[in-house]
Amino acid sequence: PERAGGQAEAQLIRAVQARLSGLRVDGRFGCLTSAALQRWQWQQGSPNTTGAASPEELLVLLGYRDRPAEWRERAAARLRQQGGTWGSPPRPVLS
């Protein structure tokens, strides 16, 4: 049996996957979706670059809210830091 909220969750994941480039839309949140979301977070200037979306990020990603000014400023600084081209976000340091 499917757990409560499973259909709604899969529908939300499909919507997220459709907005992220290069992903197969399957409604499952796996490592490829997480990596694509992390790249989007980095490029958009989100303070969160974990690969797990906050409610605010979902609103921006799905087009319900404009990107906050501080995100735009952070994205511009990250782009300058990367020499004007988007590379991969920095890997977290594991201790």
PDB file as gemmi writes it, atoms N, CA and C in Angstrom:
CRYST1    1.000    1.000    1.000  90.00  90.00  90.00 P 1                      
ATOM      1  N   PRO A   1       0.825  -1.202   0.000  1.00  0.00           N  
ATOM      2  CA  PRO A   1       0.000   0.000   0.000  1.00  0.00           C  
ATOM      3  C   PRO A   1       0.859   1.252   0.000  1.00  0.00           C  
ATOM      4  N   GLU A   2       0.380   2.254  -0.694  1.00  0.00           N  
ATOM      5  CA  GLU A   2       1.107   3.521  -0.766  1.00  0.00           C  
ATOM      6  C   GLU A   2       0.875   4.326   0.503  1.00  0.00           C  
ATOM      7  N   ARG A   3       1.910   4.967   0.984  1.00  0.00           N  
ATOM      8  CA  ARG A   3       1.759   5.741   2.216  1.00  0.00           C  
ATOM      9  C   ARG A   3       0.970   7.011   1.955  1.00  0.00           C  
ATOM     10  N   ALA A   4       0.382   7.567   3.001  1.00  0.00           N  
ATOM     11  CA  ALA A   4      -0.426   8.783   2.882  1.00  0.00           C  
ATOM     12  C   ALA A   4       0.424   9.908   2.314  1.00  0.00           C  
ATOM     13  N   GLY A   5      -0.113  10.631   1.377  1.00  0.00           N  
ATOM     14  CA  GLY A   5       0.599  11.739   0.770  1.00  0.00           C  
ATOM     15  C   GLY A   5       1.533  11.334  -0.345  1.00  0.00           C  
ATOM     16  N   GLY A   6       1.646  10.038  -0.601  1.00  0.00           N  
ATOM     17  CA  GLY A   6       2.574   9.555  -1.613  1.00  0.00           C  
ATOM     18  C   GLY A   6       2.290  10.092  -2.999  1.00  0.00           C  
ATOM     19  N   GLN A   7       1.022  10.128  -3.382  1.00  0.00           N  
ATOM     20  CA  GLN A   7       0.671  10.623  -4.719  1.00  0.00           C  
ATOM     21  C   GLN A   7       0.958  12.118  -4.844  1.00  0.00           C  
ATOM     22  N   ALA A   8       0.599  12.883  -3.814  1.00  0.00           N  
ATOM     23  CA  ALA A   8       0.845  14.324  -3.846  1.00  0.00           C  
ATOM     24  C   ALA A   8       2.345  14.609  -3.849  1.00  0.00           C  
ATOM     25  N   GLU A   9       3.093  13.845  -3.069  1.00  0.00           N  
ATOM     26  CA  GLU A   9       4.550  14.022  -3.019  1.00  0.00           C  
ATOM     27  C   GLU A   9       5.170  13.712  -4.380  1.00  0.00           C  
ATOM     28  N   ALA A  10       4.741  12.622  -5.003  1.00  0.00           N  
ATOM     29  CA  ALA A  10       5.273  12.255  -6.317  1.00  0.00           C  
ATOM     30  C   ALA A  10       4.922  13.315  -7.353  1.00  0.00           C  
ATOM     31  N   GLN A  11       3.734  13.900  -7.246  1.00  0.00           N  
ATOM     32  CA  GLN A  11       3.329  14.953  -8.180  1.00  0.00           C  
ATOM     33  C   GLN A  11       4.222  16.182  -8.014  1.00  0.00           C  
ATOM     34  N   LEU A  12       4.525  16.553  -6.776  1.00  0.00           N  
ATOM     35  CA  LEU A  12       5.416  17.687  -6.522  1.00  0.00           C  
ATOM     36  C   LEU A  12       6.813  17.390  -7.052  1.00  0.00           C  
ATOM     37  N   ILE A  13       7.312  16.192  -6.819  1.00  0.00           N  
ATOM     38  CA  ILE A  13       8.645  15.829  -7.308  1.00  0.00           C  
ATOM     39  C   ILE A  13       8.678  15.867  -8.834  1.00  0.00           C  
ATOM     40  N   ARG A  14       7.626  15.400  -9.491  1.00  0.00           N  
ATOM     41  CA  ARG A  14       7.572  15.465 -10.959  1.00  0.00           C  
ATOM     42  C   ARG A  14       7.616  16.915 -11.434  1.00  0.00           C  
ATOM     43  N   ALA A  15       6.912  17.816 -10.738  1.00  0.00           N  
ATOM     44  CA  ALA A  15       6.919  19.233 -11.117  1.00  0.00           C  
ATOM     45  C   ALA A  15       8.323  19.821 -10.967  1.00  0.00           C  
ATOM     46  N   VAL A  16       9.010  19.465  -9.896  1.00  0.00           N  
ATOM     47  CA  VAL A  16      10.386  19.931  -9.672  1.00  0.00           C  
ATOM     48  C   VAL A  16      11.297  19.380 -10.757  1.00  0.00           C  
ATOM     49  N   GLN A  17      11.190  18.087 -11.025  1.00  0.00           N  
ATOM     50  CA  GLN A  17      12.045  17.472 -12.040  1.00  0.00           C  
ATOM     51  C   GLN A  17      11.817  18.108 -13.414  1.00  0.00           C  
ATOM     52  N   ALA A  18      10.597  18.462 -13.724  1.00  0.00           N  
ATOM     53  CA  ALA A  18      10.300  19.076 -15.021  1.00  0.00           C  
ATOM     54  C   ALA A  18      10.957  20.441 -15.164  1.00  0.00           C  
ATOM     55  N   ARG A  19      11.161  21.137 -14.045  1.00  0.00           N  
ATOM     56  CA  ARG A  19      11.781  22.469 -14.088  1.00  0.00           C  
ATOM     57  C   ARG A  19      13.306  22.403 -14.101  1.00  0.00           C  
ATOM     58  N   LEU A  20      13.876  21.297 -13.661  1.00  0.00           N  
ATOM     59  CA  LEU A  20      15.326  21.133 -13.638  1.00  0.00           C  
ATOM     60  C   LEU A  20      15.758  20.486 -14.943  1.00  0.00           C  
ATOM     61  N   SER A  21      16.774  21.025 -15.559  1.00  0.00           N  
ATOM     62  CA  SER A  21      17.174  20.511 -16.877  1.00  0.00           C  
ATOM     63  C   SER A  21      17.885  19.172 -16.781  1.00  0.00           C  
ATOM     64  N   GLY A  22      17.656  18.357 -17.793  1.00  0.00           N  
ATOM     65  CA  GLY A  22      18.378  17.109 -17.943  1.00  0.00           C  
ATOM     66  C   GLY A  22      17.896  15.957 -17.095  1.00  0.00           C  
ATOM     67  N   LEU A  23      16.729  16.082 -16.487  1.00  0.00           N  
ATOM     68  CA  LEU A  23      16.249  15.008 -15.624  1.00  0.00           C  
ATOM     69  C   LEU A  23      15.110  14.241 -16.268  1.00  0.00           C  
ATOM     70  N   ARG A  24      15.085  12.956 -16.006  1.00  0.00           N  
ATOM     71  CA  ARG A  24      13.932  12.149 -16.378  1.00  0.00           C  
ATOM     72  C   ARG A  24      12.867  12.412 -15.316  1.00  0.00           C  
ATOM     73  N   VAL A  25      11.660  12.669 -15.743  1.00  0.00           N  
ATOM     74  CA  VAL A  25      10.567  12.961 -14.819  1.00  0.00           C  
ATOM     75  C   VAL A  25       9.914  11.640 -14.427  1.00  0.00           C  
ATOM     76  N   ASP A  26      10.196  11.199 -13.196  1.00  0.00           N  
ATOM     77  CA  ASP A  26       9.650   9.922 -12.742  1.00  0.00           C  
ATOM     78  C   ASP A  26       8.951  10.003 -11.390  1.00  0.00           C  
ATOM     79  N   GLY A  27       8.988  11.175 -10.743  1.00  0.00           N  
ATOM     80  CA  GLY A  27       8.310  11.335  -9.465  1.00  0.00           C  
ATOM     81  C   GLY A  27       9.036  10.731  -8.283  1.00  0.00           C  
ATOM     82  N   ARG A  28      10.293  10.355  -8.475  1.00  0.00           N  
ATOM     83  CA  ARG A  28      11.093   9.797  -7.388  1.00  0.00           C  
ATOM     84  C   ARG A  28      12.265  10.726  -7.096  1.00  0.00           C  
ATOM     85  N   PHE A  29      12.444  11.046  -5.831  1.00  0.00           N  
ATOM     86  CA  PHE A  29      13.525  11.946  -5.444  1.00  0.00           C  
ATOM     87  C   PHE A  29      14.747  11.118  -5.095  1.00  0.00           C  
ATOM     88  N   GLY A  30      15.647  11.001  -6.064  1.00  0.00           N  
ATOM     89  CA  GLY A  30      16.868  10.233  -5.860  1.00  0.00           C  
ATOM     90  C   GLY A  30      18.094  11.115  -5.971  1.00  0.00           C  
ATOM     91  N   CYS A  31      19.242  10.483  -6.124  1.00  0.00           N  
ATOM     92  CA  CYS A  31      20.508  11.223  -6.134  1.00  0.00           C  
ATOM     93  C   CYS A  31      20.628  12.153  -7.346  1.00  0.00           C  
ATOM     94  N   LEU A  32      20.070  11.794  -8.509  1.00  0.00           N  
ATOM     95  CA  LEU A  32      20.155  12.677  -9.675  1.00  0.00           C  
ATOM     96  C   LEU A  32      19.310  13.929  -9.485  1.00  0.00           C  
ATOM     97  N   THR A  33      18.127  13.760  -8.922  1.00  0.00           N  
ATOM     98  CA  THR A  33      17.269  14.921  -8.648  1.00  0.00           C  
ATOM     99  C   THR A  33      17.921  15.813  -7.608  1.00  0.00           C  
ATOM    100  N   SER A  34      18.474  15.210  -6.570  1.00  0.00           N  
ATOM    101  CA  SER A  34      19.133  15.984  -5.522  1.00  0.00           C  
ATOM    102  C   SER A  34      20.320  16.770  -6.084  1.00  0.00           C  
ATOM    103  N   ALA A  35      21.129  16.143  -6.934  1.00  0.00           N  
ATOM    104  CA  ALA A  35      22.290  16.820  -7.523  1.00  0.00           C  
ATOM    105  C   ALA A  35      21.846  17.963  -8.440  1.00  0.00           C  
ATOM    106  N   ALA A  36      20.799  17.739  -9.230  1.00  0.00           N  
ATOM    107  CA  ALA A  36      20.293  18.802 -10.113  1.00  0.00           C  
ATOM    108  C   ALA A  36      19.722  19.952  -9.290  1.00  0.00           C  
ATOM    109  N   LEU A  37      19.055  19.641  -8.202  1.00  0.00           N  
ATOM    110  CA  LEU A  37      18.506  20.680  -7.334  1.00  0.00           C  
ATOM    111  C   LEU A  37      19.633  21.454  -6.657  1.00  0.00           C  
ATOM    112  N   GLN A  38      20.676  20.763  -6.248  1.00  0.00           N  
ATOM    113  CA  GLN A  38      21.823  21.442  -5.626  1.00  0.00           C  
ATOM    114  C   GLN A  38      22.466  22.413  -6.616  1.00  0.00           C  
ATOM    115  N   ARG A  39      22.621  21.989  -7.862  1.00  0.00           N  
ATOM    116  CA  ARG A  39      23.192  22.874  -8.882  1.00  0.00           C  
ATOM    117  C   ARG A  39      22.288  24.092  -9.081  1.00  0.00           C  
ATOM    118  N   TRP A  40      20.969  23.884  -9.159  1.00  0.00           N  
ATOM    119  CA  TRP A  40      20.014  24.988  -9.304  1.00  0.00           C  
ATOM    120  C   TRP A  40      20.127  25.940  -8.114  1.00  0.00           C  
ATOM    121  N   GLN A  41      20.183  25.387  -6.892  1.00  0.00           N  
ATOM    122  CA  GLN A  41      20.311  26.232  -5.696  1.00  0.00           C  
ATOM    123  C   GLN A  41      21.563  27.101  -5.782  1.00  0.00           C  
ATOM    124  N   TRP A  42      22.667  26.501  -6.179  1.00  0.00           N  
ATOM    125  CA  TRP A  42      23.939  27.222  -6.281  1.00  0.00           C  
ATOM    126  C   TRP A  42      23.834  28.341  -7.314  1.00  0.00           C  
ATOM    127  N   GLN A  43      23.320  28.022  -8.488  1.00  0.00           N  
ATOM    128  CA  GLN A  43      23.243  29.001  -9.571  1.00  0.00           C  
ATOM    129  C   GLN A  43      22.229  30.103  -9.302  1.00  0.00           C  
ATOM    130  N   GLN A  44      21.178  29.798  -8.563  1.00  0.00           N  
ATOM    131  CA  GLN A  44      20.156  30.799  -8.266  1.00  0.00           C  
ATOM    132  C   GLN A  44      20.514  31.683  -7.079  1.00  0.00           C  
ATOM    133  N   GLY A  45      21.540  31.304  -6.321  1.00  0.00           N  
ATOM    134  CA  GLY A  45      21.976  32.117  -5.187  1.00  0.00           C  
ATOM    135  C   GLY A  45      21.290  31.784  -3.879  1.00  0.00           C  
ATOM    136  N   SER A  46      20.658  30.633  -3.809  1.00  0.00           N  
ATOM    137  CA  SER A  46      20.022  30.231  -2.551  1.00  0.00           C  
ATOM    138  C   SER A  46      21.078  30.061  -1.466  1.00  0.00           C  
ATOM    139  N   PRO A  47      20.759  30.415  -0.225  1.00  0.00           N  
ATOM    140  CA  PRO A  47      21.716  30.171   0.854  1.00  0.00           C  
ATOM    141  C   PRO A  47      21.829  28.681   1.170  1.00  0.00           C  
ATOM    142  N   ASN A  48      20.833  27.904   0.767  1.00  0.00           N  
ATOM    143  CA  ASN A  48      20.790  26.466   1.001  1.00  0.00           C  
ATOM    144  C   ASN A  48      21.269  25.760  -0.263  1.00  0.00           C  
ATOM    145  N   THR A  49      22.335  24.989  -0.162  1.00  0.00           N  
ATOM    146  CA  THR A  49      22.823  24.240  -1.324  1.00  0.00           C  
ATOM    147  C   THR A  49      22.986  22.772  -0.974  1.00  0.00           C  
ATOM    148  N   THR A  50      21.990  22.245  -0.283  1.00  0.00           N  
ATOM    149  CA  THR A  50      22.053  20.868   0.205  1.00  0.00           C  
ATOM    150  C   THR A  50      21.472  19.858  -0.773  1.00  0.00           C  
ATOM    151  N   GLY A  51      20.708  20.320  -1.758  1.00  0.00           N  
ATOM    152  CA  GLY A  51      20.033  19.393  -2.649  1.00  0.00           C  
ATOM    153  C   GLY A  51      18.664  18.975  -2.138  1.00  0.00           C  
ATOM    154  N   ALA A  52      18.236  19.548  -1.035  1.00  0.00           N  
ATOM    155  CA  ALA A  52      16.885  19.356  -0.504  1.00  0.00           C  
ATOM    156  C   ALA A  52      16.224  20.733  -0.493  1.00  0.00           C  
ATOM    157  N   ALA A  53      15.039  20.844  -1.069  1.00  0.00           N  
ATOM    158  CA  ALA A  53      14.401  22.150  -1.261  1.00  0.00           C  
ATOM    159  C   ALA A  53      13.616  22.610  -0.044  1.00  0.00           C  
ATOM    160  N   SER A  54      13.766  23.886   0.251  1.00  0.00           N  
ATOM    161  CA  SER A  54      12.944  24.528   1.278  1.00  0.00           C  
ATOM    162  C   SER A  54      11.626  24.967   0.631  1.00  0.00           C  
ATOM    163  N   PRO A  55      10.612  25.280   1.428  1.00  0.00           N  
ATOM    164  CA  PRO A  55       9.358  25.774   0.849  1.00  0.00           C  
ATOM    165  C   PRO A  55       9.568  27.017  -0.027  1.00  0.00           C  
ATOM    166  N   GLU A  56      10.418  27.954   0.425  1.00  0.00           N  
ATOM    167  CA  GLU A  56      10.686  29.156  -0.370  1.00  0.00           C  
ATOM    168  C   GLU A  56      11.320  28.792  -1.709  1.00  0.00           C  
ATOM    169  N   GLU A  57      12.254  27.866  -1.699  1.00  0.00           N  
ATOM    170  CA  GLU A  57      12.903  27.452  -2.942  1.00  0.00           C  
ATOM    171  C   GLU A  57      11.899  26.810  -3.900  1.00  0.00           C  
ATOM    172  N   LEU A  58      11.000  26.008  -3.371  1.00  0.00           N  
ATOM    173  CA  LEU A  58       9.974  25.404  -4.227  1.00  0.00           C  
ATOM    174  C   LEU A  58       9.117  26.470  -4.894  1.00  0.00           C  
ATOM    175  N   LEU A  59       8.750  27.504  -4.137  1.00  0.00           N  
ATOM    176  CA  LEU A  59       7.943  28.583  -4.709  1.00  0.00           C  
ATOM    177  C   LEU A  59       8.685  29.296  -5.836  1.00  0.00           C  
ATOM    178  N   VAL A  60       9.976  29.523  -5.656  1.00  0.00           N  
ATOM    179  CA  VAL A  60      10.781  30.175  -6.696  1.00  0.00           C  
ATOM    180  C   VAL A  60      10.958  29.233  -7.887  1.00  0.00           C  
ATOM    181  N   LEU A  61      11.356  28.012  -7.626  1.00  0.00           N  
ATOM    182  CA  LEU A  61      11.617  27.049  -8.690  1.00  0.00           C  
ATOM    183  C   LEU A  61      10.384  26.810  -9.552  1.00  0.00           C  
ATOM    184  N   LEU A  62       9.228  26.735  -8.926  1.00  0.00           N  
ATOM    185  CA  LEU A  62       7.995  26.441  -9.655  1.00  0.00           C  
ATOM    186  C   LEU A  62       7.330  27.684 -10.234  1.00  0.00           C  
ATOM    187  N   GLY A  63       7.949  28.857 -10.015  1.00  0.00           N  
ATOM    188  CA  GLY A  63       7.468  30.080 -10.653  1.00  0.00           C  
ATOM    189  C   GLY A  63       6.370  30.828  -9.917  1.00  0.00           C  
ATOM    190  N   TYR A  64       6.152  30.505  -8.651  1.00  0.00           N  
ATOM    191  CA  TYR A  64       5.112  31.180  -7.875  1.00  0.00           C  
ATOM    192  C   TYR A  64       5.629  32.424  -7.162  1.00  0.00           C  
ATOM    193  N   ARG A  65       6.946  32.551  -7.077  1.00  0.00           N  
ATOM    194  CA  ARG A  65       7.543  33.693  -6.387  1.00  0.00           C  
ATOM    195  C   ARG A  65       8.805  34.091  -7.135  1.00  0.00           C  
ATOM    196  N   ASP A  66       9.080  35.387  -7.171  1.00  0.00           N  
ATOM    197  CA  ASP A  66      10.318  35.874  -7.777  1.00  0.00           C  
ATOM    198  C   ASP A  66      11.500  35.532  -6.879  1.00  0.00           C  
ATOM    199  N   ARG A  67      12.643  35.420  -7.504  1.00  0.00           N  
ATOM    200  CA  ARG A  67      13.876  35.169  -6.758  1.00  0.00           C  
ATOM    201  C   ARG A  67      14.186  36.386  -5.893  1.00  0.00           C  
ATOM    202  N   PRO A  68      14.434  36.204  -4.598  1.00  0.00           N  
ATOM    203  CA  PRO A  68      14.748  37.335  -3.718  1.00  0.00           C  
ATOM    204  C   PRO A  68      16.018  38.066  -4.170  1.00  0.00           C  
ATOM    205  N   ALA A  69      16.070  39.348  -3.876  1.00  0.00           N  
ATOM    206  CA  ALA A  69      17.217  40.175  -4.261  1.00  0.00           C  
ATOM    207  C   ALA A  69      18.525  39.629  -3.704  1.00  0.00           C  
ATOM    208  N   GLU A  70      18.505  39.159  -2.468  1.00  0.00           N  
ATOM    209  CA  GLU A  70      19.746  38.634  -1.883  1.00  0.00           C  
ATOM    210  C   GLU A  70      20.208  37.373  -2.605  1.00  0.00           C  
ATOM    211  N   TRP A  71      19.291  36.611  -3.156  1.00  0.00           N  
ATOM    212  CA  TRP A  71      19.681  35.453  -3.966  1.00  0.00           C  
ATOM    213  C   TRP A  71      20.371  35.922  -5.240  1.00  0.00           C  
ATOM    214  N   ARG A  72      19.809  36.947  -5.891  1.00  0.00           N  
ATOM    215  CA  ARG A  72      20.399  37.455  -7.135  1.00  0.00           C  
ATOM    216  C   ARG A  72      21.807  37.964  -6.877  1.00  0.00           C  
ATOM    217  N   GLU A  73      21.989  38.678  -5.772  1.00  0.00           N  
ATOM    218  CA  GLU A  73      23.317  39.198  -5.422  1.00  0.00           C  
ATOM    219  C   GLU A  73      24.299  38.057  -5.146  1.00  0.00           C  
ATOM    220  N   ARG A  74      23.831  37.059  -4.414  1.00  0.00           N  
ATOM    221  CA  ARG A  74      24.683  35.910  -4.095  1.00  0.00           C  
ATOM    222  C   ARG A  74      25.034  35.134  -5.363  1.00  0.00           C  
ATOM    223  N   ALA A  75      24.072  34.975  -6.269  1.00  0.00           N  
ATOM    224  CA  ALA A  75      24.327  34.266  -7.532  1.00  0.00           C  
ATOM    225  C   ALA A  75      25.370  34.999  -8.358  1.00  0.00           C  
ATOM    226  N   ALA A  76      25.279  36.326  -8.417  1.00  0.00           N  
ATOM    227  CA  ALA A  76      26.253  37.108  -9.175  1.00  0.00           C  
ATOM    228  C   ALA A  76      27.649  36.955  -8.568  1.00  0.00           C  
ATOM    229  N   ALA A  77      27.738  36.957  -7.240  1.00  0.00           N  
ATOM    230  CA  ALA A  77      29.035  36.787  -6.578  1.00  0.00           C  
ATOM    231  C   ALA A  77      29.592  35.389  -6.846  1.00  0.00           C  
ATOM    232  N   ARG A  78      28.734  34.381  -6.821  1.00  0.00           N  
ATOM    233  CA  ARG A  78      29.194  33.012  -7.103  1.00  0.00           C  
ATOM    234  C   ARG A  78      29.683  32.886  -8.542  1.00  0.00           C  
ATOM    235  N   LEU A  79      28.984  33.538  -9.457  1.00  0.00           N  
ATOM    236  CA  LEU A  79      29.388  33.486 -10.862  1.00  0.00           C  
ATOM    237  C   LEU A  79      30.746  34.158 -11.051  1.00  0.00           C  
ATOM    238  N   ARG A  80      30.943  35.315 -10.398  1.00  0.00           N  
ATOM    239  CA  ARG A  80      32.254  35.988 -10.462  1.00  0.00           C  
ATOM    240  C   ARG A  80      33.334  35.096  -9.868  1.00  0.00           C  
ATOM    241  N   GLN A  81      33.024  34.456  -8.753  1.00  0.00           N  
ATOM    242  CA  GLN A  81      33.971  33.570  -8.072  1.00  0.00           C  
ATOM    243  C   GLN A  81      34.379  32.408  -8.979  1.00  0.00           C  
ATOM    244  N   GLN A  82      33.475  31.963  -9.838  1.00  0.00           N  
ATOM    245  CA  GLN A  82      33.749  30.833 -10.731  1.00  0.00           C  
ATOM    246  C   GLN A  82      34.345  31.294 -12.061  1.00  0.00           C  
ATOM    247  N   GLY A  83      34.698  32.561 -12.168  1.00  0.00           N  
ATOM    248  CA  GLY A  83      35.332  33.056 -13.378  1.00  0.00           C  
ATOM    249  C   GLY A  83      34.376  33.307 -14.528  1.00  0.00           C  
ATOM    250  N   GLY A  84      33.104  33.533 -14.216  1.00  0.00           N  
ATOM    251  CA  GLY A  84      32.133  33.884 -15.243  1.00  0.00           C  
ATOM    252  C   GLY A  84      31.450  32.714 -15.918  1.00  0.00           C  
ATOM    253  N   THR A  85      31.744  31.494 -15.496  1.00  0.00           N  
ATOM    254  CA  THR A  85      31.047  30.323 -16.029  1.00  0.00           C  
ATOM    255  C   THR A  85      30.574  29.467 -14.866  1.00  0.00           C  
ATOM    256  N   TRP A  86      29.459  28.784 -15.087  1.00  0.00           N  
ATOM    257  CA  TRP A  86      28.920  27.944 -14.030  1.00  0.00           C  
ATOM    258  C   TRP A  86      29.591  26.587 -14.054  1.00  0.00           C  
ATOM    259  N   GLY A  87      30.321  26.320 -13.005  1.00  0.00           N  
ATOM    260  CA  GLY A  87      30.853  24.979 -12.801  1.00  0.00           C  
ATOM    261  C   GLY A  87      29.980  24.272 -11.790  1.00  0.00           C  
ATOM    262  N   SER A  88      30.497  23.271 -11.188  1.00  0.00           N  
ATOM    263  CA  SER A  88      29.762  22.553 -10.154  1.00  0.00           C  
ATOM    264  C   SER A  88      29.860  23.321  -8.840  1.00  0.00           C  
ATOM    265  N   PRO A  89      28.821  23.202  -8.007  1.00  0.00           N  
ATOM    266  CA  PRO A  89      28.934  23.813  -6.689  1.00  0.00           C  
ATOM    267  C   PRO A  89      30.053  23.139  -5.915  1.00  0.00           C  
ATOM    268  N   PRO A  90      30.657  23.849  -4.973  1.00  0.00           N  
ATOM    269  CA  PRO A  90      31.739  23.231  -4.207  1.00  0.00           C  
ATOM    270  C   PRO A  90      31.218  22.036  -3.422  1.00  0.00           C  
ATOM    271  N   ARG A  91      32.037  21.040  -3.293  1.00  0.00           N  
ATOM    272  CA  ARG A  91      31.677  19.857  -2.526  1.00  0.00           C  
ATOM    273  C   ARG A  91      31.774  20.174  -1.034  1.00  0.00           C  
ATOM    274  N   PRO A  92      30.825  19.668  -0.238  1.00  0.00           N  
ATOM    275  CA  PRO A  92      30.933  19.903   1.199  1.00  0.00           C  
ATOM    276  C   PRO A  92      32.148  19.168   1.753  1.00  0.00           C  
ATOM    277  N   VAL A  93      32.724  19.738   2.781  1.00  0.00           N  
ATOM    278  CA  VAL A  93      33.870  19.120   3.449  1.00  0.00           C  
ATOM    279  C   VAL A  93      33.319  18.193   4.515  1.00  0.00           C  
ATOM    280  N   LEU A  94      33.658  16.931   4.392  1.00  0.00           N  
ATOM    281  CA  LEU A  94      33.203  15.947   5.380  1.00  0.00           C  
ATOM    282  C   LEU A  94      34.270  15.779   6.435  1.00  0.00           C  
ATOM    283  N   SER A  95      33.824  15.794   7.667  1.00  0.00           N  
ATOM    284  CA  SER A  95      34.813  15.624   8.755  1.00  0.00           C  
ATOM    285  C   SER A  95      34.676  14.287   9.413  1.00  0.00           C  
TER     286      SER A  95                                                      
END                                                                             
